[in-house]
Amino acid sequence: MAEDQKGAEGSGKFVDSLREIQGEYIMLTDLYEKERNYAQKLSEMMRALQFEVDSTIQIRPEILGESYRAAYLVSEAVIVAFGKDGGMVSRPLYRLSPNVIVSVIEECAPELRRLISDKRLSETSRVRSLERVLKELKKAQATFKQTRRDDLENSDDDSKADEKDRSSDEDSAPDNKPQQKEPQEVVPQPRQSSKEGFAFKGSFGDKREIPGISP
């Protein structure tokens, strides 16, 4: 009985140990996955920053874990290393182990910060220059619009003045149109008598002899 009980207890401890090992393994696997994901994200971030500054950054060769003469982080977040024998190797940052990725990022962080800051200052200067030019152009545009508005107003005033002068000239000019005569009323004259044609003309004192008519 005692031996069976000890065997059962030993078997139970073994099972518990296996369960603990399995649990630890699952957690370790989860940590490995997170490490890879985080290293991948860091590599992508470094690639974006490296693309932005577009500059080569020198790093210490020993952080790569191998004996190199010189090492650099170049565009697209690629590690380029030169061996002591003159050979050269290149490898994307995301292809390295997570601890090497972290070491490279720590090595490059101060220089990246300086490069990004210098680029920001340069971009700020360009933006301010563009703002000044834009303000000057807006002022010139406003002045041009005001000048055109004034010219249009002066033109309207001149046109109105010309029309007023023409109207005054037309009012003061004499009317040359022919005046129509009013029809005169014809008064009918009294008709003379036909006896007037037989009226005696001459004097009675003047007598003339009329020769006689022979039979």
C-alpha positions as CSV (number, residue, x, y, z in Angstrom):
1,M,0.0,0.0,0.0
2,A,2.8,2.4,1.0
3,E,4.7,1.7,-2.2
4,D,1.6,2.2,-4.4
5,Q,0.9,5.5,-2.6
6,K,4.5,6.7,-3.2
7,G,4.3,5.7,-6.8
8,A,1.0,7.6,-7.2
9,E,2.5,10.7,-5.6
10,G,5.6,10.5,-7.8
11,S,3.5,10.1,-10.9
12,G,1.4,13.1,-9.9
13,K,4.5,15.3,-9.4
14,F,5.8,14.2,-12.8
15,V,2.6,15.1,-14.5
16,D,2.6,18.5,-12.7
17,S,6.1,19.1,-13.8
18,L,5.2,18.3,-17.4
19,R,2.3,20.7,-17.2
20,E,4.6,23.4,-15.8
21,I,7.1,22.7,-18.6
22,Q,4.3,22.9,-21.2
23,G,3.1,26.1,-19.7
24,E,6.6,27.6,-19.7
25,Y,7.1,26.5,-23.3
26,I,3.9,28.1,-24.4
27,M,4.8,31.4,-22.7
28,L,8.3,31.2,-24.2
29,T,7.0,30.6,-27.6
30,D,4.6,33.6,-27.2
31,L,7.6,35.7,-26.1
32,Y,9.6,34.7,-29.2
33,E,6.7,35.6,-31.4
34,K,6.4,39.0,-29.8
35,E,10.1,39.5,-30.0
36,R,10.1,38.8,-33.7
37,N,7.1,41.1,-34.3
38,Y,8.6,43.9,-32.3
39,A,11.9,43.5,-34.1
40,Q,10.1,43.6,-37.4
41,K,8.3,46.8,-36.5
42,L,11.5,48.4,-35.3
43,S,13.2,47.4,-38.6
44,E,10.3,49.0,-40.6
45,M,10.6,52.1,-38.5
46,M,14.3,52.4,-39.0
47,R,13.8,51.8,-42.7
48,A,11.3,54.8,-42.9
49,L,13.7,57.0,-40.9
50,Q,16.6,56.0,-43.0
51,F,14.7,56.8,-46.1
52,E,13.7,60.2,-44.8
53,V,17.2,61.3,-43.9
54,D,18.8,59.5,-46.9
55,S,22.2,59.3,-45.1
56,T,24.7,56.6,-44.3
57,I,25.3,56.1,-40.6
58,Q,28.5,54.4,-39.4
59,I,28.1,51.8,-36.6
60,R,30.5,49.9,-34.5
61,P,31.3,46.5,-36.1
62,E,31.4,44.6,-32.9
63,I,27.6,45.0,-32.3
64,L,27.1,42.7,-35.3
65,G,28.7,39.9,-33.4
66,E,31.3,39.2,-36.0
67,S,34.8,40.5,-36.7
68,Y,34.4,43.3,-39.3
69,R,36.7,46.2,-40.1
70,A,33.8,48.7,-40.6
71,A,30.0,48.6,-40.7
72,Y,27.4,51.1,-41.9
73,L,23.6,51.4,-42.0
74,V,22.7,52.6,-45.5
75,S,19.5,53.4,-47.3
76,E,16.5,51.0,-47.0
77,A,17.9,50.0,-43.6
78,V,20.5,47.7,-45.0
79,I,23.6,46.8,-43.0
80,V,26.8,46.9,-45.0
81,A,29.9,45.4,-43.4
82,F,33.5,45.2,-44.6
83,G,35.7,42.4,-43.5
84,K,39.4,42.6,-42.6
85,D,40.2,40.6,-45.7
86,G,38.5,43.3,-47.9
87,G,35.3,41.4,-48.5
88,M,31.9,43.0,-48.2
89,V,28.6,41.7,-47.0
90,S,25.2,43.3,-46.9
91,R,22.0,42.2,-45.1
92,P,18.7,43.9,-44.5
93,L,18.2,44.9,-40.8
94,Y,15.1,42.8,-40.4
95,R,17.0,39.6,-41.3
96,L,19.3,40.0,-38.3
97,S,18.5,38.6,-34.9
98,P,16.3,40.7,-32.6
99,N,19.1,41.5,-30.1
100,V,21.3,42.7,-33.0
101,I,18.4,44.8,-34.3
102,V,18.0,46.4,-30.9
103,S,21.8,47.1,-30.7
104,V,21.9,48.7,-34.2
105,I,19.0,50.9,-33.3
106,E,20.5,52.0,-30.1
107,E,23.8,52.7,-32.0
108,C,22.1,54.8,-34.7
109,A,19.5,56.6,-32.6
110,P,21.7,59.7,-31.6
111,E,22.7,60.3,-35.3
112,L,19.2,59.8,-36.5
113,R,17.9,62.3,-34.1
114,R,20.5,64.9,-35.2
115,L,19.7,64.3,-38.9
116,I,16.0,64.5,-38.4
117,S,16.3,67.7,-36.4
118,D,18.5,69.3,-39.1
119,K,16.1,68.4,-41.8
120,R,13.2,69.7,-39.8
121,L,15.0,73.1,-39.3
122,S,15.7,73.2,-43.1
123,E,12.1,72.4,-43.9
124,T,10.9,75.0,-41.5
125,S,13.0,77.6,-43.2
126,R,11.6,76.7,-46.6
127,V,8.1,76.8,-45.3
128,R,8.6,80.2,-43.8
129,S,10.1,81.5,-47.1
130,L,7.0,80.2,-49.0
131,E,4.7,81.9,-46.5
132,R,6.5,85.2,-47.0
133,V,6.3,84.9,-50.7
134,L,2.6,84.0,-50.5
135,K,1.8,87.0,-48.3
136,E,3.6,89.3,-50.7
137,L,1.7,87.8,-53.7
138,K,-1.6,88.3,-51.9
139,K,-0.8,91.9,-51.2
140,A,0.1,92.4,-54.8
141,Q,-3.1,90.7,-55.9
142,A,-5.2,92.9,-53.6
143,T,-3.4,96.0,-55.0
144,F,-4.0,95.0,-58.6
145,K,-7.7,94.3,-57.9
146,Q,-8.1,97.7,-56.2
147,T,-6.3,99.4,-59.1
148,R,-8.6,97.8,-61.6
149,R,-11.6,98.7,-59.5
150,D,-10.5,102.4,-59.4
151,D,-9.9,102.4,-63.2
152,L,-13.4,101.0,-63.8
153,E,-14.9,103.6,-61.6
154,N,-13.0,106.4,-63.3
155,S,-14.1,105.1,-66.7
156,D,-17.7,105.0,-65.6
157,D,-17.4,108.6,-64.3
158,D,-15.9,109.8,-67.6
159,S,-18.7,108.0,-69.6
160,K,-21.4,109.7,-67.4
161,A,-19.7,113.1,-67.9
162,D,-19.5,112.6,-71.7
163,E,-23.2,111.7,-71.8
164,K,-24.1,114.7,-69.7
165,D,-22.1,117.0,-72.0
166,R,-23.8,115.6,-75.1
167,S,-27.2,116.1,-73.4
168,S,-26.4,119.7,-72.6
169,D,-25.3,120.4,-76.2
170,E,-28.5,118.9,-77.6
171,D,-30.6,121.1,-75.2
172,S,-28.8,124.3,-76.1
173,A,-28.7,123.8,-80.0
174,P,-31.4,125.7,-82.0
175,D,-34.2,123.7,-83.6
176,N,-33.5,123.6,-87.3
177,K,-36.6,121.6,-88.1
178,P,-38.9,123.4,-90.7
179,Q,-41.9,124.9,-89.0
180,Q,-45.2,123.9,-90.5
181,K,-47.4,126.8,-91.6
182,E,-50.9,126.7,-90.4
183,P,-53.5,126.6,-93.2
184,Q,-55.1,130.0,-93.9
185,E,-58.8,130.2,-94.1
186,V,-60.0,131.2,-97.6
187,V,-62.7,133.8,-97.5
188,P,-65.1,133.5,-100.5
189,Q,-65.3,136.7,-102.6
190,P,-68.8,138.0,-103.7
191,R,-69.6,137.1,-107.3
192,Q,-69.9,140.1,-109.6
193,S,-73.1,140.6,-111.7
194,S,-73.0,139.9,-115.4
195,K,-74.4,143.4,-116.1
196,E,-71.1,144.9,-115.3
197,G,-70.0,143.9,-118.8
198,F,-72.5,146.1,-120.4
199,A,-71.8,149.2,-118.3
200,F,-71.2,152.4,-120.3
201,K,-67.7,153.6,-120.3
202,G,-66.7,157.1,-121.4
203,S,-68.3,160.6,-121.1
204,F,-71.4,162.0,-122.5
205,G,-69.7,165.1,-123.7
206,D,-67.6,163.3,-126.2
207,K,-69.9,162.7,-129.2
208,R,-68.9,161.2,-132.4
209,E,-70.9,161.2,-135.6
210,I,-71.7,157.9,-136.9
211,P,-71.9,157.8,-140.7
212,G,-75.2,156.9,-142.1
213,I,-75.9,153.7,-143.7
214,S,-76.9,154.0,-147.3
215,P,-79.9,152.1,-148.3
